[in-house]
């Protein structure tokens, strides 16, 4: 319908095989929501847009962006090609788990989201003895013992 072209920055879609695409999608909606609300379009498109907007919880979307942002930063750090990162795997895993810890201020949706993220981190973020040794042999992580 060409509406995306009318926005200052385009809306992104989440693509399962792209690591950061869910965060990028959430960020693009957060960044464009005010523009979407005032977008010039015909009546049919306006009604469709308003139906979509009614389903969006803006504060929830902002919280999800806050939760997912460290994942992108850590992924970028661990994928660095110009310096070693093996020693960062263990502290990165625990930083993400800490980020996903529920607080009393979290509502049920955010708590559930964080719990699922935490389970996935524990399941897919495998730590070997080599990661442990690399972290403990790194001078700046000396205080972690």
DSSP file (Angstrom, degrees, kcal/mol; ACC not computed):
  #  RESIDUE AA STRUCTURE BP1 BP2  ACC     N-H-->O    O-->H-N    N-H-->O    O-->H-N    TCO  KAPPA ALPHA  PHI   PSI    X-CA   Y-CA   Z-CA
    1    1 A X              0   0    0      0, 0.0    44,-0.0     0, 0.0     0, 0.0   0.000 360.0 360.0 360.0  -4.8    0.0    0.0    0.0
    2    2 A X     >  +     0   0    0      1,-0.1     4,-0.5     3,-0.0     3,-0.3   0.515 360.0 122.4  77.3   4.2    3.1    2.3    0.0
    3    3 A X  T >4  +     0   0    0      1,-0.2     3,-1.2     2,-0.2     4,-0.5   0.867  66.5  60.7 -69.0 -35.2    2.5    3.5    3.6
    4    4 A X  G >4 S+     0   0    0      1,-0.3     3,-1.2     2,-0.2    -1,-0.2   0.856  98.9  58.2 -59.8 -34.8    5.9    2.4    4.8
    5    5 A X  G 34 S+     0   0    0     -3,-0.3    -1,-0.3     1,-0.2    -2,-0.2   0.724  97.6  61.6 -68.3 -21.1    7.5    4.7    2.3
    6    6 A X  G << S+     0   0    0     -3,-1.2    -1,-0.2    -4,-0.5    -2,-0.2   0.610  88.3  90.6 -81.0 -11.8    5.7    7.7    3.8
    7    7 A X  S <  S-     0   0    0     -3,-1.2     3,-0.1    -4,-0.5    25,-0.0  -0.517  82.7-125.6 -83.9 152.5    7.5    7.1    7.2
    8    8 A X  S    S+     0   0    0      1,-0.2     2,-0.4    -2,-0.2    -1,-0.1   0.917 102.7  18.6 -61.4 -44.1   10.8    8.8    8.1
    9    9 A X  S    S-     0   0    0     19,-0.1    -1,-0.2    22,-0.0     2,-0.0  -0.981  95.7-111.9-126.7 143.1   12.2    5.4    8.8
   10   10 A X        -     0   0    0     -2,-0.4     2,-0.3    -3,-0.1    -5,-0.1  -0.315  27.1-109.8 -76.3 154.5   10.7    2.2    7.6
   11   11 A X        -     0   0    0     21,-0.1     2,-0.3    20,-0.0    14,-0.1  -0.622  34.7-142.4 -77.7 140.8    9.1   -0.4    9.8
   12   12 A X        -     0   0    0     12,-0.3     2,-0.3    -2,-0.3    17,-0.1  -0.751   3.9-137.5-105.2 152.2   11.1   -3.6   10.0
   13   13 A X        -     0   0    0     -2,-0.3     2,-0.4    15,-0.0    11,-0.1  -0.812  22.6-113.5-105.4 150.0    9.8   -7.2   10.2
   14   14 A X        -     0   0    0     -2,-0.3     2,-0.5     8,-0.1     8,-0.1  -0.695  30.8-166.8 -80.5 130.9   11.0   -9.9   12.5
   15   15 A X    >   -     0   0    0     -2,-0.4     3,-2.0     3,-0.2     6,-0.3  -0.985  18.7-140.1-123.7 122.8   12.8  -12.7   10.5
   16   16 A X  T 3  S+     0   0    0     -2,-0.5    -1,-0.1     1,-0.3     6,-0.1   0.793  99.3  50.4 -54.4 -35.7   13.5  -15.9   12.4
   17   17 A X  T 3  S+     0   0    0     -3,-0.1     2,-0.6     4,-0.0    -1,-0.3   0.555  93.0  84.8 -85.4  -6.3   16.9  -16.5   10.9
   18   18 A X  S X  S-     0   0    0     -3,-2.0     3,-1.1     1,-0.1     4,-0.4  -0.865  73.5-144.1 -98.3 125.2   18.2  -13.0   11.6
   19   19 A X  T 3  S+     0   0    0     -2,-0.6     3,-0.3     1,-0.3     4,-0.2   0.874  93.3  28.6 -55.3 -48.4   19.6  -12.7   15.2
   20   20 A X  T 3> S+     0   0    0      1,-0.2     4,-2.6     2,-0.1    -1,-0.3   0.274  86.6 107.2-101.5  10.8   18.5   -9.1   16.0
   21   21 A X  H <> S+     0   0    0     -3,-1.1     4,-2.3    -6,-0.3    -1,-0.2   0.827  76.7  53.7 -67.3 -31.7   15.4   -8.8   13.8
   22   22 A X  H  > S+     0   0    0     -4,-0.4     4,-2.4    -3,-0.3    -1,-0.2   0.944 112.3  44.9 -66.2 -45.4   12.9   -9.0   16.7
   23   23 A X  H  > S+     0   0    0      1,-0.2     4,-3.0    -4,-0.2     5,-0.2   0.928 113.0  51.2 -61.1 -44.7   14.7   -6.1   18.5
   24   24 A X  H  X S+     0   0    0     -4,-2.6     4,-2.2     1,-0.2   -12,-0.3   0.875 110.0  50.1 -61.7 -37.2   14.9   -4.2   15.2
   25   25 A X  H  X S+     0   0    0     -4,-2.3     4,-2.1     2,-0.2   -13,-0.3   0.943 112.4  46.1 -64.7 -48.0   11.2   -4.7   14.6
   26   26 A X  H  X S+     0   0    0     -4,-2.4     4,-2.7     1,-0.2    -2,-0.2   0.920 113.7  49.6 -61.5 -44.4   10.3   -3.5   18.1
   27   27 A X  H  X S+     0   0    0     -4,-3.0     4,-2.7     1,-0.2    -1,-0.2   0.898 109.4  51.7 -61.7 -40.7   12.6   -0.5   17.8
   28   28 A X  H  X S+     0   0    0     -4,-2.2     4,-1.6    -5,-0.2    -1,-0.2   0.886 111.5  46.4 -67.3 -36.8   11.2    0.5   14.4
   29   29 A X  H  X S+     0   0    0     -4,-2.1     4,-1.6     2,-0.2    -2,-0.2   0.943 113.9  48.5 -67.9 -46.7    7.6    0.4   15.8
   30   30 A X  H  < S+     0   0    0     -4,-2.7     4,-0.3     1,-0.2     3,-0.2   0.909 114.2  46.6 -57.7 -42.5    8.7    2.4   18.9
   31   31 A X  H  < S+     0   0    0     -4,-2.7     4,-0.2     1,-0.2    -1,-0.2   0.827 121.5  35.9 -69.4 -32.2   10.5    5.0   16.7
   32   32 A X  H  X S+     0   0    0     -4,-1.6     4,-2.8    -5,-0.2     5,-0.2   0.486  84.0  99.8-102.4  -4.5    7.6    5.3   14.2
   33   33 A X  H  X S+     0   0    0     -4,-1.6     4,-1.9     1,-0.2    -1,-0.1   0.863  85.9  47.9 -58.5 -39.6    4.5    5.0   16.3
   34   34 A X  H  > S+     0   0    0     -4,-0.3     4,-1.0     1,-0.2    -1,-0.2   0.914 114.3  47.3 -65.7 -41.4    3.9    8.8   16.5
   35   35 A X  H  4 S+     0   0    0     -4,-0.2     3,-0.4     1,-0.2     4,-0.4   0.876 109.2  54.4 -65.9 -37.8    4.3    9.1   12.7
   36   36 A X  H >< S+     0   0    0     -4,-2.8     3,-1.1     1,-0.2    -1,-0.2   0.898 104.0  55.5 -62.7 -40.3    2.0    6.1   12.1
   37   37 A X  H 3< S+     0   0    0     -4,-1.9    -1,-0.2     1,-0.2    -2,-0.2   0.801 116.3  36.1 -63.9 -28.7   -0.7    7.8   14.1
   38   38 A X  T 3< S+     0   0    0     -4,-1.0    -1,-0.2    -3,-0.4    -2,-0.2   0.256  85.1 138.0-109.3  12.0   -0.6   10.9   11.9
   39   39 A X    <   -     0   0    0     -3,-1.1     2,-0.5    -4,-0.4    -3,-0.1  -0.327  55.8-123.0 -62.0 133.2    0.1    9.2    8.6
   40   40 A X        +     0   0    0    -34,-0.1     2,-0.3   -37,-0.1    -1,-0.1  -0.679  54.8 131.2 -80.0 125.0   -1.9   10.6    5.7
   41   41 A X        -     0   0    0     -2,-0.5     2,-0.0     2,-0.0     0, 0.0  -0.955  56.4 -76.5-160.9 174.0   -3.9    7.9    4.0
   42   42 A X     >  -     0   0    0     -2,-0.3     4,-2.6     1,-0.1     5,-0.2  -0.255  51.4 -98.6 -77.2 171.5   -7.4    7.0    2.8
   43   43 A X  H  > S+     0   0    0      1,-0.2     4,-2.4     2,-0.2     5,-0.2   0.869 121.7  51.5 -60.2 -41.2  -10.3    6.1    5.1
   44   44 A X  H  > S+     0   0    0      1,-0.2     4,-2.0     2,-0.2    -1,-0.2   0.934 113.3  44.6 -63.2 -45.9   -9.9    2.4    4.6
   45   45 A X  H  > S+     0   0    0      2,-0.2     4,-2.9     1,-0.2    -2,-0.2   0.898 111.2  54.3 -64.6 -40.5   -6.2    2.5    5.4
   46   46 A X  H  X S+     0   0    0     -4,-2.6     4,-2.7     1,-0.2    -2,-0.2   0.916 108.7  48.6 -59.4 -44.5   -6.8    4.8    8.4
   47   47 A X  H  X S+     0   0    0     -4,-2.4     4,-2.0     2,-0.2    -1,-0.2   0.905 112.5  48.4 -62.8 -42.3   -9.3    2.3    9.8
   48   48 A X  H  X S+     0   0    0     -4,-2.0     4,-2.0     2,-0.2    -2,-0.2   0.919 112.3  48.5 -63.8 -44.6   -6.9   -0.6    9.3
   49   49 A X  H  X S+     0   0    0     -4,-2.9     4,-2.9     1,-0.2    -2,-0.2   0.922 110.5  51.0 -62.0 -45.0   -4.1    1.4   11.0
   50   50 A X  H  X S+     0   0    0     -4,-2.7     4,-2.0     1,-0.2    -1,-0.2   0.871 107.4  53.8 -62.8 -37.0   -6.3    2.3   13.9
   51   51 A X  H  X S+     0   0    0     -4,-2.0     4,-0.7     2,-0.2    -1,-0.2   0.918 112.3  44.6 -61.9 -43.2   -7.2   -1.3   14.4
   52   52 A X  H >< S+     0   0    0     -4,-2.0     3,-1.1     1,-0.2     4,-0.4   0.928 111.5  52.6 -65.4 -45.2   -3.5   -2.2   14.5
   53   53 A X  H >< S+     0   0    0     -4,-2.9     3,-1.2     1,-0.3    -1,-0.2   0.837 101.7  59.8 -63.0 -33.4   -2.7    0.6   16.8
   54   54 A X  H 3< S+     0   0    0     -4,-2.0    -1,-0.3     1,-0.3    -2,-0.2   0.774 103.5  53.3 -64.6 -24.6   -5.4   -0.4   19.3
   55   55 A X  T << S+     0   0    0     -3,-1.1     2,-0.6    -4,-0.7    -1,-0.3   0.530  90.9  92.8 -87.7  -6.6   -3.6   -3.7   19.7
   56   56 A X    <   -     0   0    0     -3,-1.2     2,-0.9    -4,-0.4     3,-0.1  -0.787  60.0-157.7 -96.3 124.3   -0.3   -2.2   20.5
   57   57 A X     >  -     0   0    0     -2,-0.6     4,-2.3     1,-0.2     5,-0.2  -0.861  10.0-165.6 -95.9 101.8    0.7   -1.6   24.2
   58   58 A X  H  > S+     0   0    0     -2,-0.9     4,-2.0     1,-0.2    -1,-0.2   0.865  84.4  49.7 -62.0 -40.3    3.3    1.1   23.8
   59   59 A X  H  > S+     0   0    0      1,-0.2     4,-1.9     2,-0.2    -1,-0.2   0.887 111.6  49.9 -68.2 -36.0    4.7    0.9   27.3
   60   60 A X  H  > S+     0   0    0      2,-0.2     4,-2.4     1,-0.2    -2,-0.2   0.905 108.8  52.6 -65.4 -41.5    5.0   -2.9   26.9
   61   61 A X  H  X S+     0   0    0     -4,-2.3     4,-2.0     1,-0.2    -2,-0.2   0.884 108.8  49.9 -62.0 -39.5    6.8   -2.4   23.6
   62   62 A X  H  X S+     0   0    0     -4,-2.0     4,-2.1     2,-0.2    -1,-0.2   0.886 110.0  50.5 -66.9 -39.0    9.3   -0.1   25.3
   63   63 A X  H  X S+     0   0    0     -4,-1.9     4,-2.2     2,-0.2    -2,-0.2   0.906 109.2  51.3 -65.2 -40.7   10.0   -2.6   28.1
   64   64 A X  H  X S+     0   0    0     -4,-2.4     4,-2.4     1,-0.2    -2,-0.2   0.899 108.7  51.4 -63.5 -39.8   10.6   -5.3   25.5
   65   65 A X  H  X S+     0   0    0     -4,-2.0     4,-2.0     1,-0.2    -1,-0.2   0.921 109.4  50.5 -62.0 -43.3   13.0   -3.1   23.7
   66   66 A X  H  X S+     0   0    0     -4,-2.1     4,-0.6     1,-0.2    -2,-0.2   0.896 112.6  47.0 -59.7 -41.1   14.9   -2.4   27.0
   67   67 A X  H  < S+     0   0    0     -4,-2.2     4,-0.3     1,-0.2     3,-0.3   0.896 116.4  42.5 -69.9 -40.5   15.0   -6.2   27.7
   68   68 A X  H >X S+     0   0    0     -4,-2.4     4,-1.3     1,-0.2     3,-0.9   0.734  94.2  79.8 -81.6 -23.1   16.3   -7.1   24.3
   69   69 A X  H 3X S+     0   0    0     -4,-2.0     4,-1.9     1,-0.3     3,-0.4   0.882  89.4  53.3 -56.0 -44.3   18.8   -4.4   23.8
   70   70 A X  H 3X S+     0   0    0     -4,-0.6     4,-2.7    -3,-0.3    -1,-0.3   0.814 102.0  61.6 -62.3 -27.3   21.6   -6.0   25.9
   71   71 A X  H <> S+     0   0    0     -3,-0.9     4,-2.5    -4,-0.3    -1,-0.2   0.921 105.9  45.2 -63.0 -43.2   21.2   -9.2   23.8
   72   72 A X  H  X S+     0   0    0     -4,-1.3     4,-2.7    -3,-0.4     5,-0.2   0.931 113.3  49.9 -65.8 -45.0   22.2   -7.3   20.6
   73   73 A X  H  X S+     0   0    0     -4,-1.9     4,-2.2     1,-0.2    -2,-0.2   0.920 113.7  45.1 -60.0 -45.1   25.1   -5.6   22.4
   74   74 A X  H  X S+     0   0    0     -4,-2.7     4,-2.9     2,-0.2     5,-0.2   0.899 111.7  52.3 -68.2 -40.2   26.4   -8.8   23.8
   75   75 A X  H  X S+     0   0    0     -4,-2.5     4,-1.6    -5,-0.2    -2,-0.2   0.930 111.2  47.6 -60.6 -44.1   26.0  -10.6   20.4
   76   76 A X  H  < S+     0   0    0     -4,-2.7    -2,-0.2     2,-0.2    -1,-0.2   0.900 112.9  49.1 -63.1 -40.2   28.0   -7.9   18.7
   77   77 A X  H >< S+     0   0    0     -4,-2.2     3,-1.2     1,-0.2    -2,-0.2   0.931 112.6  46.4 -64.3 -46.3   30.7   -8.1   21.4
   78   78 A X  H 3< S+     0   0    0     -4,-2.9    -1,-0.2     1,-0.3    -2,-0.2   0.737 110.9  53.5 -70.9 -22.0   31.0  -11.8   21.2
   79   79 A X  T 3< S+     0   0    0     -4,-1.6    -1,-0.3    -5,-0.2    -2,-0.2   0.333  76.8 134.9 -93.7   6.6   31.1  -11.7   17.3
   80   80 A X    <   -     0   0    0     -3,-1.2     5,-0.1    -4,-0.2    -3,-0.1  -0.321  37.6-166.9 -57.2 133.6   34.0   -9.2   17.3
   81   81 A X  S    S+     0   0    0      1,-0.1    -1,-0.1     3,-0.1     3,-0.0   0.616  76.2  58.3-100.2 -15.3   36.5  -10.3   14.8
   82   82 A X  S    S+     0   0    0      1,-0.1     2,-0.3     2,-0.1    -1,-0.1   0.493 109.4  32.5 -99.3  -2.8   39.5   -8.1   15.7
   83   83 A X  S    S-     0   0    0     -3,-0.0    -1,-0.1     0, 0.0     2,-0.1  -0.990  91.8 -90.0-148.1 155.5   40.0   -9.1   19.3
   84   84 A X        +     0   0    0     -2,-0.3    -3,-0.1     1,-0.1    -2,-0.1  -0.357  38.2 169.6 -67.1 143.6   39.5  -12.3   21.3
   85   85 A X    >>  +     0   0    0     -7,-0.1     3,-2.2    -5,-0.1     4,-0.5   0.397  47.5 101.9-131.7  -2.8   36.1  -12.8   22.9
   86   86 A X  T >4 S+     0   0    0      1,-0.3     3,-1.2     2,-0.2     4,-0.4   0.861  82.2  55.7 -55.6 -38.0   36.2  -16.4   24.2
   87   87 A X  T 3> S+     0   0    0      1,-0.2     4,-0.5    47,-0.2    -1,-0.3   0.619 100.9  61.2 -69.9 -12.7   36.8  -15.2   27.8
   88   88 A X  H <> S+     0   0    0     -3,-2.2     4,-2.2     1,-0.1    -1,-0.2   0.565  80.3  84.3 -90.5  -9.9   33.6  -13.1   27.5
   89   89 A X  H <X S+     0   0    0     -3,-1.2     4,-2.3    -4,-0.5     5,-0.2   0.944  91.3  45.0 -61.4 -50.9   31.2  -15.9   27.0
   90   90 A X  H  > S+     0   0    0     -4,-0.4     4,-2.0    41,-0.2     5,-0.2   0.954 116.4  43.4 -61.5 -53.3   30.7  -16.8   30.7
   91   91 A X  H  X S+     0   0    0     -4,-0.5     4,-2.0     1,-0.2    -1,-0.2   0.859 113.0  54.9 -62.9 -31.2   30.3  -13.3   32.0
   92   92 A X  H  X S+     0   0    0     -4,-2.2     4,-2.3     2,-0.2    -1,-0.2   0.914 105.7  51.3 -66.1 -41.9   28.0  -12.5   29.0
   93   93 A X  H  X S+     0   0    0     -4,-2.3     4,-2.3     1,-0.2    -2,-0.2   0.940 112.7  45.1 -60.0 -46.1   25.7  -15.4   29.8
   94   94 A X  H  X S+     0   0    0     -4,-2.0     4,-2.3     1,-0.2    -1,-0.2   0.817 109.6  55.4 -71.6 -28.8   25.4  -14.3   33.4
   95   95 A X  H  X S+     0   0    0     -4,-2.0     4,-2.2    -5,-0.2    -1,-0.2   0.910 110.0  46.7 -65.9 -41.3   24.8  -10.7   32.4
   96   96 A X  H  X S+     0   0    0     -4,-2.3     4,-1.6     2,-0.2    -2,-0.2   0.899 111.5  50.4 -67.4 -40.3   21.9  -11.8   30.2
   97   97 A X  H  < S+     0   0    0     -4,-2.3     4,-0.2     2,-0.2    -2,-0.2   0.916 111.3  49.1 -63.1 -41.9   20.5  -14.0   33.0
   98   98 A X  H >< S+     0   0    0     -4,-2.3     3,-1.4     1,-0.2    -2,-0.2   0.907 108.4  53.7 -62.0 -41.7   20.7  -11.0   35.4
   99   99 A X  H 3< S+     0   0    0     -4,-2.2    -1,-0.2     1,-0.3    -2,-0.2   0.821 109.2  49.9 -61.1 -31.6   19.0   -8.8   32.8
  100  100 A X  T 3< S+     0   0    0     -4,-1.6     2,-0.3    -3,-0.1    -1,-0.3   0.359  80.7 120.6 -93.0   5.4   16.2  -11.4   32.6
  101  101 A X    <   -     0   0    0     -3,-1.4     2,-0.1    -4,-0.2    -3,-0.0  -0.532  66.3-120.5 -70.5 133.2   15.6  -11.6   36.3
  102  102 A X        -     0   0    0     -2,-0.3     2,-0.3     9,-0.1    -1,-0.1  -0.399  25.2-157.6 -73.2 149.1   12.1  -10.6   37.2
  103  103 A X    >   -     0   0    0      4,-0.1     3,-1.4    -2,-0.1     8,-0.1  -0.829  32.2-108.5-120.1 165.4   11.5   -7.7   39.5
  104  104 A X  T 3  S+     0   0    0     -2,-0.3    -1,-0.0     1,-0.3    -2,-0.0   0.752 117.9  60.3 -64.0 -23.4    8.4   -6.9   41.7
  105  105 A X  T 3  S+     0   0    0      2,-0.0    -1,-0.3     0, 0.0     2,-0.2   0.639  82.9 102.3 -79.2 -14.6    7.6   -4.1   39.3
  106  106 A X    <   -     0   0    0     -3,-1.4     2,-0.1     4,-0.1    -4,-0.0  -0.481  68.2-135.9 -73.0 136.3    7.3   -6.4   36.3
  107  107 A X     >  -     0   0    0     -2,-0.2     4,-2.7     1,-0.1     5,-0.2  -0.321  34.5 -91.7 -81.6 175.9    3.8   -7.3   35.2
  108  108 A X  H  > S+     0   0    0      1,-0.2     4,-2.6     2,-0.2     5,-0.2   0.872 124.2  52.1 -59.0 -42.0    2.8  -10.8   34.3
  109  109 A X  H  > S+     0   0    0      2,-0.2     4,-2.4     1,-0.2    -1,-0.2   0.933 113.3  43.5 -62.9 -45.9    3.6  -10.5   30.6
  110  110 A X  H  > S+     0   0    0      2,-0.2     4,-2.9     1,-0.2     5,-0.2   0.906 113.3  51.8 -67.6 -41.8    7.1   -9.1   31.2
  111  111 A X  H  X S+     0   0    0     -4,-2.7     4,-2.5     2,-0.2    -2,-0.2   0.934 112.4  46.1 -58.4 -46.2    7.8  -11.7   33.9
  112  112 A X  H  X S+     0   0    0     -4,-2.6     4,-2.3    -5,-0.2    -2,-0.2   0.912 112.7  50.3 -63.7 -43.4    6.7  -14.5   31.5
  113  113 A X  H  X S+     0   0    0     -4,-2.4     4,-2.3    -5,-0.2    -2,-0.2   0.930 112.4  46.7 -59.8 -47.2    8.8  -13.0   28.7
  114  114 A X  H  X S+     0   0    0     -4,-2.9     4,-2.7     1,-0.2    -2,-0.2   0.893 110.4  53.0 -63.7 -40.4   11.9  -12.8   31.0
  115  115 A X  H  X S+     0   0    0     -4,-2.5     4,-2.4    -5,-0.2    -1,-0.2   0.917 110.4  47.2 -61.7 -43.4   11.4  -16.4   32.3
  116  116 A X  H  X S+     0   0    0     -4,-2.3     4,-2.3     2,-0.2    -2,-0.2   0.909 112.6  49.4 -65.8 -41.2   11.3  -17.7   28.7
  117  117 A X  H  X S+     0   0    0     -4,-2.3     4,-2.7     2,-0.2    -2,-0.2   0.930 110.7  50.7 -60.6 -44.7   14.3  -15.8   27.8
  118  118 A X  H  X S+     0   0    0     -4,-2.7     4,-2.5     1,-0.2    -2,-0.2   0.910 110.0  49.3 -60.8 -44.2   16.1  -17.0   30.9
  119  119 A X  H  X S+     0   0    0     -4,-2.4     4,-2.2     1,-0.2    -1,-0.2   0.909 112.2  48.8 -61.8 -42.1   15.2  -20.6   30.0
  120  120 A X  H  X S+     0   0    0     -4,-2.3     4,-3.1     2,-0.2     5,-0.4   0.888 110.0  51.3 -66.8 -38.4   16.5  -20.2   26.5
  121  121 A X  H  X S+     0   0    0     -4,-2.7     4,-2.2     1,-0.2    -2,-0.2   0.949 112.8  45.8 -60.9 -48.1   19.7  -18.6   27.7
  122  122 A X  H  < S+     0   0    0     -4,-2.5    -2,-0.2     1,-0.2    -1,-0.2   0.868 118.6  42.8 -63.0 -36.9   20.3  -21.6   30.0
  123  123 A X  H  < S+     0   0    0     -4,-2.2    -2,-0.2    -5,-0.2    -1,-0.2   0.912 126.5  26.7 -77.7 -43.8   19.4  -24.1   27.3
  124  124 A X  H  < S+     0   0    0     -4,-3.1     2,-1.4     1,-0.2    -3,-0.2   0.670 102.7  77.5 -98.4 -18.8   21.2  -22.6   24.3
  125  125 A X  S  < S-     0   0    0     -4,-2.2     2,-0.3    -5,-0.4    -1,-0.2  -0.646  71.7-168.7 -95.2  78.9   24.1  -20.7   25.9
  126  126 A X        -     0   0    0     -2,-1.4     2,-0.5    -3,-0.1    -3,-0.1  -0.527   7.3-157.2 -78.9 129.2   26.3  -23.7   26.6
  127  127 A X        -     0   0    0     -2,-0.3     2,-0.2     4,-0.0    -2,-0.0  -0.921   9.2-165.7-108.3 126.0   29.3  -23.0   28.9
  128  128 A X     >  -     0   0    0     -2,-0.5     4,-1.8     1,-0.1     3,-0.2  -0.534  38.7-102.5-101.0 172.1   32.3  -25.4   28.7
  129  129 A X  H  > S+     0   0    0      1,-0.2     4,-2.7     2,-0.2     5,-0.2   0.830 122.7  60.5 -60.8 -31.6   35.2  -25.8   31.0
  130  130 A X  H  > S+     0   0    0      2,-0.2     4,-2.7     1,-0.2    -1,-0.2   0.898 102.8  49.9 -64.2 -40.4   37.3  -23.9   28.5
  131  131 A X  H  > S+     0   0    0     -3,-0.2     4,-2.3     2,-0.2   -41,-0.2   0.919 111.4  49.2 -62.6 -43.1   35.0  -20.9   28.8
  132  132 A X  H  X S+     0   0    0     -4,-1.8     4,-2.5     2,-0.2    -2,-0.2   0.943 113.5  45.6 -62.2 -48.6   35.3  -21.0   32.6
  133  133 A X  H  X S+     0   0    0     -4,-2.7     4,-2.0     1,-0.2    -2,-0.2   0.919 111.6  52.3 -61.4 -44.4   39.1  -21.3   32.4
  134  134 A X  H  < S+     0   0    0     -4,-2.7     4,-0.4     1,-0.2    -1,-0.2   0.897 112.0  46.3 -60.5 -40.5   39.3  -18.5   29.9
  135  135 A X  H >< S+     0   0    0     -4,-2.3     3,-1.0     1,-0.2     6,-0.3   0.927 113.9  46.5 -68.3 -44.5   37.3  -16.2   32.1
  136  136 A X  H 3< S+     0   0    0     -4,-2.5    -1,-0.2     1,-0.2    -2,-0.2   0.744 110.2  53.8 -73.1 -21.5   39.2  -16.9   35.2
  137  137 A X  T 3< S+     0   0    0     -4,-2.0     2,-0.6    -5,-0.2    -1,-0.2   0.495  85.7  98.0 -88.5  -3.4   42.5  -16.5   33.5
  138  138 A X  S X  S-     0   0    0     -3,-1.0     3,-2.0    -4,-0.4     4,-0.2  -0.768  73.2-141.8 -85.8 119.2   41.6  -13.1   32.3
  139  139 A X  G >  S+     0   0    0     -2,-0.6     3,-1.7     1,-0.3     4,-0.2   0.833  97.3  56.6 -52.5 -39.6   43.1  -10.5   34.7
  140  140 A X  G 3  S+     0   0    0      1,-0.3     3,-0.3     2,-0.1    -1,-0.3   0.682 106.3  51.4 -71.4 -13.2   40.2   -8.1   34.6
  141  141 A X  G X  S+     0   0    0     -3,-2.0     3,-2.1    -6,-0.3     4,-0.3   0.259  76.1 108.9-100.6  11.3   37.8  -10.9   35.7
  142  142 A X  G X  S+     0   0    0     -3,-1.7     3,-1.2     1,-0.3    -1,-0.2   0.833  72.2  59.0 -54.9 -36.1   40.1  -11.8   38.6
  143  143 A X  G 3  S+     0   0    0     -3,-0.3    -1,-0.3     1,-0.2    -2,-0.1   0.553  87.0  77.8 -74.8  -6.7   37.5  -10.3   41.1
  144  144 A X  G <         0   0    0     -3,-2.1    -1,-0.2     1,-0.2    -2,-0.2   0.646 360.0 360.0 -77.2 -13.9   34.8  -12.7   39.9
  145  145 A X    <         0   0    0     -3,-1.2    -1,-0.2    -4,-0.3    -2,-0.1   0.500 360.0 360.0 -71.6 360.0   36.2  -15.7   41.9
